[in-house]
Amino acid sequence: MIILGFESSCDETGVALVCTERGLLAHALHSQIDMHREYGGVVPELASRDHIRRVIPLTRQVLRQAGVRLEDIGAVAYTAGPGLAGALLVGASVAQAIAWSLQRPAIPVHHLEGHLLSPLLAQPRPEFPFVALLVSGGHTQLMQVDGVGRYSLLGETLDDAAGEAFDKSAKLMGLGYPGGPALSRLAEQGNAALHELPRPMLHSGDLDFSFSGLKTAVLTRVRALEREHGALSDTHLADLAAATESAIVDVLAAKSLKAVSQAGVKRLVVAGGVGANRHLRQHLTEAMRRKGGEVFFPPLEFCTDNGAMIAFAAAQRVKAGLVDLSDDSHAFTIRPRWNLEDVCIQSECSKQ
């Protein structure tokens, strides 16, 4: 079966075609970063309007790339949540309209399940079971994954997500938008040892996270440097960026390794936008190797939001028999707030 997938939860419009037998056939992505940069963050109304402009041209593009006709599609998948309500409505409406016109089933997909399964798009791909670190701008969670739809929540952030810590710290340093990638690039030139920043909840004894205190510590350091030096030099900013990145990575790595040990598995999967961070990748790869295990990441192009992960997650649900392909009602809703446990088999998503 060929599945057409749409991702429109925030500021990327993604469209992809995935075959349940052959895998990814084609995908296309449009990022709205340039449009939102002027405002220093995502403007929901502008995001929704841009999705409307981009989604049909991107759909035609992936059909041409794959050499697939519209009538060859067996199902249409879309991100139903969580995300920005207006943005979600664009992808959901287009997906449902195409599905209705073809008399094919439409498959709502949880955005985080897309991220969770995206490392399976890479080679080598991890086998179940594994522990997954979902780490992005809005989410930081540790999950035990025993199969498609079989997820157990091990720990999560109590306030800011790791991606938010990157972005907000970057804003405090005046690095512009998007802040996280800019901070990571600047950190390559800095000396992390020159600033002592906290590692929140590093020794809390559980698998939860907290990054709001780190953001406050960065603000304190910025103000102290400004009092001492006036305008901050590139060197000052690079050193503070390196220290901030190091603090975030240390906490993420320590909690992930503890989760792997507690779950008794040898495989760790990292997914989400922060999964593209080079320092995090190196740290976890080396640490898992020392433990005799492996760590898996999605390809860099699939770390951020994309249509491929949505079409792929739908394909995995179809193959696992978790989708009612006979449902032709095409009634739908979007869920801006949506817990991942709602898509688990027999409520297998539970905090350990």
VOGU-3710 file (C-alpha; in Angstrom, 3 decimals, decimal comma):
1> miilgfessc> 0,000/0,000/0,000  1,195/3,514/-0,846  0,462/6,129/1,834  0,485/9,873/1,234  1,433/11,752/4,402  1,082/15,389/5,491  2,846/17,223/8,322  1,698/20,761/9,189  1,808/20,974/12,976  3,936/24,122/13,230
11> detgvalvct> 6,284/25,886/10,804  7,226/23,164/8,318  5,010/21,884/5,535  5,965/18,281/4,802  4,552/15,855/2,253  5,764/12,317/1,592  4,913/9,010/-0,039  5,713/5,767/1,786  5,037/2,230/0,583  4,375/-0,396/3,237
21> ergllahalh> 6,605/-2,832/1,289  9,266/-0,585/-0,284  9,612/2,194/2,285  10,061/5,877/1,512  9,344/6,744/-2,122  9,621/10,555/-2,084  9,307/13,502/0,249  9,369/17,311/0,107  9,603/19,942/2,822  9,161/23,680/3,031
31> sqidmhreyg> 10,465/25,503/6,109  8,994/28,827/7,206  12,105/29,932/9,115  12,836/32,900/6,863  9,267/34,178/7,187  9,155/33,940/10,995  12,690/35,253/11,562  11,452/38,821/11,220  9,189/38,296/14,256  11,633/36,338/16,391
41> gvvpelasrd> 9,340/33,292/16,607  6,464/31,442/14,975  3,379/33,545/14,220  0,499/30,999/14,150  -1,722/32,845/11,658  1,128/33,341/9,203  2,125/29,705/9,611  -1,380/28,513/8,724  -1,595/30,720/5,640  1,771/29,542/4,396
51> hirrvipltr> 0,763/25,882/4,808  -2,223/26,606/2,559  0,053/28,052/-0,126  2,584/25,220/-0,011  0,716/21,968/0,555  -0,717/21,335/-2,931  2,466/22,229/-4,880  4,481/19,973/-2,544  1,974/17,152/-3,079  2,341/17,437/-6,842
61> qvlrqagvrl> 6,112/17,476/-6,415  6,308/14,204/-4,471  3,904/12,481/-6,867  6,179/13,454/-9,772  9,312/12,411/-7,901  7,909/8,982/-7,102  6,210/8,482/-10,465  2,983/7,754/-8,609  -0,518/8,685/-9,770  -3,005/10,055/-7,275
71> edigavayta> -5,264/7,043/-7,823  -2,374/4,710/-6,824  -2,568/5,974/-3,234  -4,072/3,477/-0,803  -4,441/5,762/2,243  -3,781/9,349/3,315  -2,127/10,170/6,643  -1,877/13,493/8,443  -0,664/14,967/11,702  -3,749/15,339/13,894
81> gpglagallv> -1,831/16,768/16,867  -0,298/18,052/18,974  0,527/21,395/17,387  -0,883/24,761/16,372  -4,631/24,439/15,777  -4,782/26,441/12,552  -1,727/24,747/11,116  -3,043/21,282/11,952  -6,356/22,099/10,280  -4,636/22,763/6,961
91> gasvaqaiaw> -2,976/19,360/6,732  -5,978/17,526/8,136  -8,439/19,205/5,764  -6,333/18,572/2,664  -5,678/14,970/3,675  -9,332/14,262/4,362  -10,407/15,929/1,116  -8,001/13,825/-0,948  -8,984/10,658/0,911  -12,691/11,388/0,365
101> slqrpaipvh> -12,201/12,103/-3,344  -10,353/8,807/-3,797  -12,627/6,872/-1,427  -9,578/5,861/0,568  -9,096/5,771/4,353  -7,594/8,751/6,164  -5,210/8,019/9,042  -4,650/10,551/11,870  -1,107/10,345/13,241  0,290/11,569/16,543
111> hleghllspl> 3,161/13,965/15,857  5,372/12,441/18,555  4,794/8,920/17,263  6,124/10,168/13,953  9,301/11,378/15,658  9,493/8,247/17,798  9,528/5,929/14,760  11,576/8,159/12,436  14,935/6,470/13,264  13,492/3,353/11,598
121> laqprpefpf> 13,834/5,262/8,322  17,624/4,963/8,634  19,952/2,038/8,047  20,807/0,222/10,180  17,438/0,491/11,865  16,897/-0,341/15,533  14,965/-3,414/16,527  12,383/-3,402/19,303  12,591/-3,025/22,256  14,502/0,208/22,802
131> vallvsgght> 14,488/3,357/24,893  13,702/6,550/22,988  14,695/10,091/23,885  12,185/12,442/22,261  13,854/15,813/22,356  12,561/18,830/20,452  11,459/22,423/20,853  8,290/21,518/22,703  8,905/18,018/24,077  11,484/16,187/26,158
141> qlmqvdgvgr> 10,460/12,654/27,081  12,004/9,259/27,684  9,926/6,340/26,415  10,326/2,593/26,514  9,275/1,286/23,098  8,364/-2,389/22,877  6,728/-2,200/19,452  4,475/-0,027/17,308  1,823/1,394/19,614  3,483/-0,094/22,693
151> ysllgetldd> 5,023/2,825/24,556  5,720/3,405/28,241  6,532/6,857/29,565  9,659/6,752/31,726  10,220/10,449/32,333  9,483/13,904/30,929  10,238/17,569/31,432  8,465/19,344/34,248  8,751/22,762/32,583  10,831/23,874/29,589
161> aageafdksa> 11,810/21,296/26,996  15,459/20,995/25,955  14,747/22,728/22,659  13,130/25,612/24,519  16,217/25,857/26,734  18,385/26,157/23,625  16,094/28,724/21,983  15,452/30,869/25,065  19,124/30,878/26,056  20,041/31,909/22,521
171> klmglgypgg> 17,535/34,762/22,675  19,065/35,962/25,957  22,410/36,055/24,165  20,947/38,026/21,267  21,559/35,261/18,724  18,332/35,721/16,775  15,932/33,123/15,372  16,009/30,166/15,235  18,094/30,287/18,363  18,946/26,632/19,043
181> palsrlaeqg> 20,938/25,939/15,869  22,645/29,340/16,142  23,724/28,587/19,719  25,070/25,166/18,737  27,087/26,625/15,864  28,547/29,308/18,123  29,337/26,728/20,832  31,770/25,006/18,453  34,117/27,985/18,935  33,763/28,322/22,717
191> naalhelprp> 35,251/26,943/25,920  32,515/25,435/28,083  34,787/25,271/31,134  34,807/29,070/31,521  31,240/29,188/32,837  29,821/26,975/35,577  26,136/26,376/34,851  23,714/24,096/36,730  22,644/20,651/35,547  19,001/20,710/36,764
201> mlhsgdldfs> 17,692/17,455/38,259  20,849/15,602/37,252  20,811/13,750/40,584  17,062/13,746/41,205  16,874/9,951/41,295  14,163/9,811/38,630  14,030/10,223/34,851  12,306/13,610/34,740  13,861/16,814/33,401  13,766/20,515/34,190
211> fsglktavlt> 15,467/23,255/32,169  13,846/26,480/33,396  16,527/26,949/36,064  19,247/26,693/33,437  17,621/29,486/31,437  17,654/31,674/34,574  21,325/30,867/35,164  22,172/31,881/31,602  20,347/35,191/32,109  22,345/35,794/35,287
221> rvralerehg> 25,625/35,116/33,453  24,664/37,405/30,549  23,923/40,274/32,951  27,136/39,692/34,888  29,197/39,741/31,691  27,465/42,892/30,512  28,243/44,653/33,806  31,858/43,580/33,561  32,545/44,062/29,847  29,701/46,124/28,424
231> alsdthladl> 28,731/44,764/25,023  29,546/41,058/24,815  32,205/40,001/22,340  31,910/36,996/20,050  34,341/35,176/22,355  32,191/35,833/25,434  29,100/34,585/23,596  30,860/31,493/22,247  32,084/30,475/25,708  28,634/30,929/27,244
241> aaatesaivd> 26,989/29,086/24,338  29,388/26,172/24,802  28,663/26,041/28,538  24,903/26,125/27,913  25,039/23,367/25,326  27,259/21,262/27,586  24,816/21,585/30,509  21,827/20,533/28,398  23,667/17,630/26,786  25,004/16,367/30,133
251> vlaakslkav> 21,486/16,138/31,576  19,982/14,547/28,470  22,764/11,988/28,256  22,782/11,080/31,958  19,015/10,536/32,097  19,009/8,584/28,816  21,760/6,242/29,965  19,995/5,699/33,280  16,769/4,876/31,411  18,582/2,333/29,247
261> sqagvkrlvv> 19,997/0,638/32,349  16,648/0,600/34,152  14,827/-0,790/31,116  17,446/-3,502/30,643  17,874/-2,831/26,916  20,937/-2,229/24,745  19,429/0,164/22,218  18,808/3,904/22,557  16,955/5,928/19,927  17,140/9,730/19,780
271> aggvganrhl> 14,509/11,628/17,801  13,347/15,213/17,400  15,038/18,433/16,330  17,617/18,489/19,142  18,670/15,028/17,954  20,607/16,829/15,213  22,939/18,382/17,804  26,476/17,160/17,067  27,636/17,309/20,705  24,672/15,205/21,859
281> rqhlteamrr> 25,240/12,660/19,099  28,908/12,256/19,944  28,330/12,053/23,694  25,613/9,399/23,451  27,380/7,361/20,753  30,530/7,085/22,846  28,642/6,412/26,083  26,496/3,657/24,578  29,537/2,062/22,999  31,186/1,891/26,431
291> kggevffppl> 28,030/0,199/27,756  28,141/-2,367/24,949  25,024/-0,929/23,338  24,038/1,139/20,322  22,418/4,498/19,736  20,312/5,281/16,671  19,409/8,629/15,154  17,147/9,511/12,243  18,885/10,975/9,189  19,534/14,678/9,761
301> efctdngami> 16,846/15,645/7,240  14,265/13,785/9,352  15,225/15,222/12,756  12,982/18,252/12,331  9,277/17,984/11,448  8,685/16,297/8,083  6,053/14,430/6,114  8,122/11,262/5,811  7,836/10,465/9,512  4,044/10,891/9,384
311> afaaaqrvka> 3,546/8,681/6,332  5,996/6,145/7,785  4,271/6,027/11,185  0,949/5,446/9,427  2,515/2,646/7,376  3,848/0,971/10,524  0,395/1,170/12,122  -1,174/-0,357/9,021  1,354/-3,215/9,010  0,734/-3,799/12,728
321> glvdlsddsh> -3,028/-4,034/12,164  -3,737/-0,932/14,258  -5,688/0,990/11,593  -9,314/0,409/10,636  -9,015/0,670/6,855  -12,752/0,166/6,451  -13,596/3,477/8,150  -14,898/5,711/5,361  -16,696/8,339/7,454  -14,053/11,058/6,904
331> aftirprwnl> -15,270/12,885/9,992  -12,235/14,312/11,724  -10,920/16,518/14,472  -7,529/17,965/15,306  -5,996/17,805/18,769  -3,633/20,692/19,586  -3,014/18,972/22,935  -2,753/15,213/22,687  -1,028/12,766/25,013  0,958/10,007/23,340
341> edvciqsecs> -0,640/7,414/25,617  -3,908/7,939/23,742  -2,485/6,062/20,749  -1,044/3,154/22,748  -2,399/-0,372/22,602  -4,599/-1,135/25,631  -3,261/1,911/27,491  0,273/0,512/27,566  1,593/4,051/27,927  2,127/4,517/31,647
351> kq> 4,663/6,185/33,854  7,033/3,689/35,416
//
